[in-house]
Amino acid sequence: MMKKKLSFDELVKKNKEELLADQQLLEKIEKRLDEKYTKPKK
């Protein structure tokens, strides 16, 4: 049972790290889109 608890904690930690990475990726994409659409077209 202890082993299962440990692996669950590891899974939660891993998920949080993945969520954080996804969040940063989304922010990068949003920034790029903002730059693309806010720059005056030549």
Backbone bond lengths (Angstrom), bond angles and torsions (degrees), N, CA, C in turn:
res aa  C-N    CA-C-N  psi(-1)  N-CA   C-N-CA  omega(-1)  CA-C   N-CA-C  phi
1 M - - - 1.461 - - 1.532 111.22 -
2 M 1.319 117.02 -40.47 1.467 120.18 178.70 1.528 110.59 -58.71
3 K 1.316 115.58 -42.56 1.464 120.33 -178.76 1.539 110.42 -60.11
4 K 1.313 115.71 -41.40 1.462 120.16 179.80 1.530 110.66 -63.40
5 K 1.315 116.75 -42.91 1.474 121.48 179.05 1.526 109.92 -60.13
6 L 1.318 115.90 -44.92 1.460 120.88 -179.15 1.529 110.19 -60.59
7 S 1.315 116.61 -46.66 1.461 119.07 -178.18 1.532 110.72 -66.37
8 F 1.330 116.72 -31.89 1.467 119.69 176.86 1.524 110.11 -64.87
9 D 1.335 116.46 -44.74 1.467 120.77 177.93 1.524 110.47 -60.25
10 E 1.320 115.79 -40.55 1.469 119.91 179.67 1.525 110.28 -64.24
11 L 1.328 115.36 -40.94 1.466 119.74 178.64 1.520 111.09 -61.51
12 V 1.323 116.06 -44.45 1.465 120.32 179.79 1.520 110.06 -61.11
13 K 1.332 115.71 -44.54 1.465 120.29 -179.83 1.530 110.32 -61.99
14 K 1.325 115.52 -43.98 1.461 120.71 -179.80 1.527 110.40 -62.01
15 N 1.327 115.92 -43.90 1.464 120.38 179.40 1.516 111.26 -61.10
16 K 1.334 116.55 -42.11 1.465 120.10 179.74 1.518 110.36 -62.24
17 E 1.332 116.28 -41.69 1.466 120.01 179.54 1.522 110.37 -64.20
18 E 1.336 116.32 -41.21 1.463 119.97 179.26 1.523 110.97 -65.45
19 L 1.335 116.05 -40.78 1.467 120.06 178.10 1.516 110.74 -61.53
20 L 1.321 115.99 -41.83 1.457 120.80 180.00 1.527 109.87 -62.63
21 A 1.325 116.29 -44.30 1.463 120.78 179.35 1.533 110.05 -62.54
22 D 1.336 116.31 -42.41 1.464 120.46 178.48 1.520 110.86 -61.52
23 Q 1.333 115.22 -42.08 1.463 120.50 -179.30 1.525 110.33 -61.03
24 Q 1.331 116.19 -44.23 1.463 120.45 -179.60 1.524 110.20 -64.57
25 L 1.337 116.23 -38.92 1.458 120.75 178.76 1.529 110.40 -63.65
26 L 1.328 116.08 -44.24 1.464 120.22 178.43 1.520 111.16 -60.67
27 E 1.321 116.37 -41.30 1.464 119.85 179.61 1.523 110.65 -63.02
28 K 1.335 116.51 -40.46 1.472 120.29 177.99 1.520 110.41 -61.65
29 I 1.336 115.75 -44.82 1.461 120.62 -179.32 1.523 110.37 -63.01
30 E 1.337 116.37 -44.31 1.467 119.92 179.29 1.518 110.94 -60.43
31 K 1.325 115.95 -41.35 1.463 120.53 179.96 1.524 110.08 -61.49
32 R 1.332 115.40 -45.22 1.462 120.29 -179.59 1.525 110.93 -61.99
33 L 1.333 115.60 -43.12 1.465 119.24 179.34 1.520 110.54 -64.00
34 D 1.325 116.26 -42.60 1.467 120.27 178.49 1.521 110.21 -58.13
35 E 1.331 115.85 -46.97 1.465 120.00 -179.20 1.524 110.42 -61.97
36 K 1.331 115.28 -41.52 1.459 120.46 -177.53 1.528 111.31 -63.12
37 Y 1.337 116.27 -41.56 1.464 119.52 -173.36 1.522 114.61 -93.66
38 T 1.335 117.13 -14.70 1.462 117.82 -179.42 1.521 111.95 -95.88
39 K 1.325 116.67 -17.22 1.470 119.14 177.81 1.520 109.49 -71.36
40 P 1.313 116.99 136.08 1.476 119.09 177.92 1.528 110.13 -65.25
41 K 1.323 115.20 137.33 1.467 119.14 179.86 1.510 109.53 -79.17
42 K 1.331 115.39 141.01 1.469 119.71 -178.60 1.519 109.99 -90.87
